[in-house]
């Protein structure tokens, strides 16, 4: 099991449903300003955002590096693949990367990713993503939480240091009379806004600091293809 698949299995215990819905609504509202016909959802998860955009008449494709997430999308009849952005065919009017996707990339990987995004956008295409602010990492994400059901127990321990958030997930799942333990660590990286201001293929046209869990813990970034 990859660390992303472990996250996928534990996601329902994290209590992020309300925050996810808020992000979906924000992205959908922003995309209303553009006349888009096709959309690529990078890090599509279980396909919730694609479902909303499909209901708006947009043709959607999703990719995610978690096979657990992709299989759930496919089971709902959504167009989804467990592939990297580099392997995506075609181009799109809009691309989104919702809920910290960019924070899972270190700076080198981020710049390569953003180049690939620009290559997959149609002329005048728009790319929207959100990132954690420094406050979001150090005052909101850092710390320990736990949750449980009758058959599961999750402990999450996150430490922010040297501009990196290391989050250890420990999930116990009941199997017959015993518990199976799965554990892994996910690393996220803090990115300053200046990283996004001089890209060759994308122009940052808007940035909005907003509150998802606490005061000004997120920044929404909107780019147009150069």
N, C-alpha and C positions, 0 to 999 in steps of 0.2 A: 504494500500500500504506500503510495506517495504521500508527502505531507499535505498536498492539496486534496487528495482523496480523504485523508484523515479529517481535514477541515470540513469537507463536504459532509462527512458522516456526523460531525459534531455540531454543524451549523444551527440545527434546530434547538440546541441547548444554549446558544449564545445570547438569545433575547434581542436579536437585531431586526426583527420583522418590521417594526415601526420605522426604524431608520431607513431600511431598504425601501419601503413604500414612499417615504419622504423624498429619497433620491430619485426614484422612478418618476414621481410627479414633477420634480424640478427639471429633470432632463426632458421629459415630454413637453413641458411648458416652453423650454428653450427651443426645442426642435420645431415647435409650432410656427416660429418665425421664418422657417426655411421650407421651401417647396420640395421636400424630399420624396423620392419614390422607392429608393433602396437604402437599406441600413445594414451595417455589420456591427454586431455586439461582441466586443472582445472581452473575454472573461464573463461569458453570458450566464454562468450559474445554471439555475434550474429553468431559465427562460421566461421569467416573469415580465421583464421589460419588453422582450420580443412580442409576447402576447398582447401587451398594450398597444405597441406600434402597429401590429398586424390589424388590430381592431380599428386603427386609424387609416387603414388602406395602404400601409407601407410593406413592401416585400422585405423580409428580414432573414438574415443568416447569423448564426451564433457560433463562436468558437470558444473552447475552454480547455485548459490543460488537465482538468480533472475528468477522468472517464466516468466517474460516478455522476457528476453534473450533466455531462453530455448524454449519457444513457437516459436520464430522466427527461431531458428535452425531447429526445427521439421518441420516448414512450408517449409523449403528448402530441406527437405529429409535427414537431418543429424541425426546421432545417438546422442541424448542429453537427459539428465535427470536433473531435479531440485532436486538434492540430495547432501549430504555431502560426502566428500572423504571416510569417514568411511563406507559408505553404498555401495561403488563401488564393483562390482563383478570382479573376474579375476585379471590378472596381465598383465603388459605392458613392451615393450622394452624401451619406453621413456615416460616421463611425463613432461609436461610443465605447468608453472604458470606465465602467461604473464601480464605485466602492473600492477605492484604494488600489486599483490595478497597477497604476504607475508606481506606487510605493513598493511594489514587489520587485522592482527592477533597480539594480545599482546604476550609477550614472552612465557607465559605458553601455550597458544593455539598454538603458532608457533611450539614449541618443540613436542607437540602431533601430529600436522599436519605432521611434517617431519618424525616422526616415522611411521605414516600411509603411507606416500609416499614410504618409503623404503619397507614396506610390500606389496605394490602394484606393485613393480618393479620386472621384471624377473632378473635372474642372469646376471651380467654385465650391468644391465639397467642404463640409464642415466636420471637425473632430471635437468632441466634448469629453472631458475627463475630470475627475476630482482627485485631489491629493490632501493628505493630512497637513495641517499647519504644525509648526514647532510646538505650539501650545497643545494641539490635539494629541501629539505623540507623548509629550512629557507630563501633561496634566490629566489626560483622559484615557489614553490607551495603556499607560503603564500601570501595573498593579496585578492583583490576583483576584480571580473570581472562580466560583464553582456552581454547578447545577446538577440536578439528578432527576431521573424518573425511576420507575419500578425496576427497570432493566439496564439502566445506564448511569454512569457517574462521570462527570467531566470536571477537570481542574485546568484552569488557564493561568499561567504565570508569565507576565510580560515585563521586560526591563528595557528601558531606553538609555542608551549610552553611546557616545561618539557618533551621534546622528543615525543610529541604527536601533530599531526595535526588535528584540528577540523575544518571540512568544512561544512558550512551550505548551503544547497541548497534550494532556494525558487523559485518555478515554478508556474507561472500564465498561465492557459490555458483558451482560450475563449470558452464559451459554450452558444450558442444563443447570448443574449444581455449582458451577464455578464461573469466575469472571475472567474474560480475556482482556489483557492490557495492550493498548496501542499508544505509542508516544512518539512525538516528533516536534521539531522546532521550525517555525516559519520566521524568516527575517524580512523586515520592511525597512526602507531607506527614506530619510527625510531629504526632500529636494527644495532648494531655494528657487524662487520665481525666476531669477535671472537665467537659470538653466534653459528656460523655455522662450526667452525673448529674442534670441538670435539664431533661430533654426533656419536651415536652408530650404526645406520643403514646406514648412508650416509657418503661418504668421499668427501670433497670439493677438486676438482682437478684443478679448474681454477676460477679466478675472474678477470673481466675486467671492469674497470671504463670507462664509455663512456658518450657522450653528446647527450641528446635527445632534450631538449629544450634550454639548456644553457651549460656552461662549467662544465663538470664532475658532472652531476646531477643524474646519474644512475650507478648501478653496476650490471653486469651480473654474476650470480653464476652458476657453472656447477658442478654437483655431480655425482659420481658413487655409485652404491649399494655396500656396504661392503660385 
